[in-house]
Amino acid sequence: MRWFKRPAEAGAEASGSGLVPEPLQVTFNKEILATKLGSLRAAIAEAGGVEGLETFIEALRSKQEVFTRVLAKGPEIDGTDLRTLGGLVFTVRRKLGPALAEREGALLQGMRELAESELSVDDRLHAFAGIAGEDKKLRRAFWDFAAEMLHFRDPESVPLAARWVWDAGTTTGALREFIQGNDTMRQVPIGDTVASIEGARRWFYDALGEEGFYRDMHFVVDLVWAQAYSDYARSLSMGMGMIDAQFGAQQDPLELVVKILGIDAPGGRLKAATEETLH
């Protein structure tokens, strides 16, 4: 399957967002992007038995189909649906098992409102996170859950606004990793709205277009961001002398990428032909 077109044709599908992107106030580095792409390709090649990026794109499409089908049910969304989608979100699987049962009623209502509300994307995210009340850790996890539901319901229109992509409160996340010299920056001028992340995503669309990509750009961006965060998390873990028990075997360079994106879980995982290699 073709992934590339001539430069003049590239980027034709990069304008599907329904959000008005905020102008970037930071400079991302195209050389860092090229490095992350190279790392992702190298990891795929090392895994063996994987048909390049398309394998991962297909897995993300499969995840999208699950989210789209469930959220289209509107008022008919039930507890099984809640657990199905929760199982495809890494932070929910890792932290929220008991909370899904304890707050099932509120979460189901939140899911229905998330899918049907005419509020802005930001307002819907804040409302869903607010189900956690004053529990800050739970609030952050609910935010990630809502961010994934909105993104995978319509990935062309809504960027992935999970905290691992960008957390304005801590100025951490994948986006920071594309800024040259970010380790010396006390502040990073990226806002805390989804429109800010969309502004960043537009830069990646343009930069990937220059690299020759032209299709499934929303999922290619997700993969590149996941690769950047994976590199950051492993570097941080190694620097602190920690064993990477949360994210899986150190020798598998793809494991954290697929876990972050939730495509290692039933319903969203990579195709059966690649599972033995990657898991």
N, C-alpha and C positions, 0 to 999 in steps of 0.2 A: 504494500500500500504506500502511495506517494505521500511524503511529508513535506516536500519542498516545492517551491515555485521560483521562477526568476524574481530577483529583488523588486522589480517594478510591480509584480503581481502580489507580493507578500502583504499581509496585514489586512486583506479585504474583509476578514471576518472579525476584526478587532474592535468594532464599534457597536457591539450589541448591548452594552450596558444601559440599563434604565436609569441609572444614577447620573447626576451631574458631577463629574470628578472635580475634587478640589485641586487647584494648581499645586504642583510640587514645590516645596520650599527647601528641598534637599537634593543633592546630586548623587544618583546611583552610578555605579561603575560598570561599564560594559565588559571590561576585562574580568571582573569578578563573576559576572553572569556567565561568561564563556568558560571560566574555570569550574563553576558549579555544573554547567551542562556536561563538561568533560568528565567530572567526577561521577555524575549520574550514569553516563554512558559506560564508563569504565566499570562501575558496580554491576550494571546489567550484563556486560560482557563477562565479568568474573563469575556471575551467578550461573551462566550456562543454561541452555535449553529455554531461553526467554527470547521472544521475537522482538527485541528492541522496545522502544517507548510504546509501541502500539499495544503491547501486552498490558501495560499499566493504564493506558487510556481506556482500554476495554473494561478493566476493573473499575475505573472511576465511572464509566458509563453505566455499568451494572449497579453501582451504588446509587447513582442518580435515579435510575429506574425505580429502585425501592423507595427512595424518599418521595419521588413524584407520585407514585401510586398511593402511598400511605397518606400523604398530606392532601391529596385530592379527595379523600373520603370526608373531609370536613367534620361535621357533627357526628359522623359514624366512627371516628377514630377511637380506638379502645386500648385497653391495657396491653394487649399483645402487640399492637402497633407501637406503643411507647417503648416496650422492651426491644422490639425489632430495631427501631432507629437508634435507641441508646446503645445497642450492641455494635453499631457501626461508627461510634464516636469514641475515640481513644480515651479522652479524659472522663467520659461518662462510664465506660467499661471499668476504668481503673479506680474510680473514686465514688461512683454514685449508685452502686447496686442497691443498698438498703434504702437510699433516698427515693429511688424510683417507686418503691412499694409504699413507703411512708407518705409520700406526697402525690400519689398517683392521681387523685381527683383534680388537684390544682394543676398538675402538669398536663393532664389531658385537656383541660379547659384552655391552658396556655397554648398548647399545640394547635387547637382549633382556631384560636384567635390569631396565632401567628400566621396560619394559612389563609385566613379570611379577612383579616383586618385591613382597613384602608389607611392606617397610620403609616408614617414613614418607617423605613427599615430600622433606623436607629431607635425610634420609639418602641417598635415591636421587640427589639433586642432587650431594651431596658425593662420593658414590662415582663418579659419572660424571666429575665434574671431576677426580677423583683420577687418572684415566687419564693426565693430563698430567704426573704426577710433580712435580718441583720447578720446572717451567717455569711461572712465574706468569702470563705473558701467555696462554699456551696454556690454562692452567687456567681463566682468566676466559672465554675463548671457548668452551671445552667446557661451562662452567656455563650460558652463554647458550643453547647448543644443547640441553642437557638441559631447561632451563626452557621452551623453546619446544615441545619434544616433549611434556612433561607437560601444558602448557597446551592445545595444539591437539589433543591426544588427547581431552581432556575439559574444554573451556573453561569450562563452568559450575561445575565442581568445583574447578579449580585456577587461581588467578590467574596472570597472566604475570609471572614472577619474574626476568626478565632484568635485567642490570645497568643498562640504560638506564632501566628503570622505577624501580629503587632499588638503590643500592650503599651499604650501611651502612659499608663500609670507608672510602669517600671522602665519604660523606654527600652524594652527588650523584644525580641522576636526576629523572625526570618528577614524582615525588611532591613533591619539594622545591619545585617551581614553583607549587604550589597553596597555599603558606604565605605569608601576608602578611608582608613584611619579611624574607624568607628570606636576602637578601643580607647581612644583619648577624648571622646566626646562626652561631656556631662549632660548635655541636652541634645535631643534629636528632633528637629522641627517637622514632625509628622503628627497630624492631628488625631483626635480620638473618635472621629466619625467614620462611618462606612464610606462616605464620599472621599475621605482622605486615602483609604486603602484602594478605592477605585482609581483615584489619581495616580497612585503608585502602579496599579495594575496596567493602566494605559501605557506607562513608560515601558513596562515589560513586554506588552504587546508590540510596541514599536521596535524595541531592541531585538526581540525574537524574530520579528519580520526581517530585520537586517541579517539575521542568522539564516534566513531561508524558510522559517516556519510560516505556515499560513492557515492551518486547520486545527480545530480543537484547541485553540489558543488558551482558553480558560483552564483546561486540564493540564496543559503543558506548564502554565504558570504555577498551578498548584504543585506539580511535581518538582519544579525548580525551587520553589519556596520550601518544600519539605526537605529537599536535599540540603539546602542552606541551613535549615534549623537542625537537621540531623548532624551536620558537621559541627555546628556550634555546641550542641548538647554533648557530643562525644568528646570534643576538645575540653569542655568545662569539666566533664566527669574525669577525664584522664588527668587534668591539671590538679584536681582535688584529691587524686589518688583513690577515687571511688570505683567500686565494681558496678558495672552497668546492669544491675539486676532488673531494673524497671523496664528497660527497653530491649533486652535480649542480648544475644551473643555478640561479643565484640568482633568476632571474625566474619560476621555477615554484614556487609556495608549497606544492604538494602533493608534490613529488618526494621530499623527505626523509621525509615521513610514510609514503608507500607503500614506500620502501626499508627504513625501520626495521621495518615490519610484514611485509616479505618478500612483498608482493603485487604487486611489479613484476617478479617472476621467473617463468619458465615453470612452469606448474602452480599458481601461487598468484596470478598477476597479475589485474588488473582485466579485465572482459569485453572481448572483441575490439572491440566497438563503441566503447569509450572509449580504447583503447590509443593511437591516433594522437594524441588530444588530450593525453594525460598523459605520453607517453613520446617 
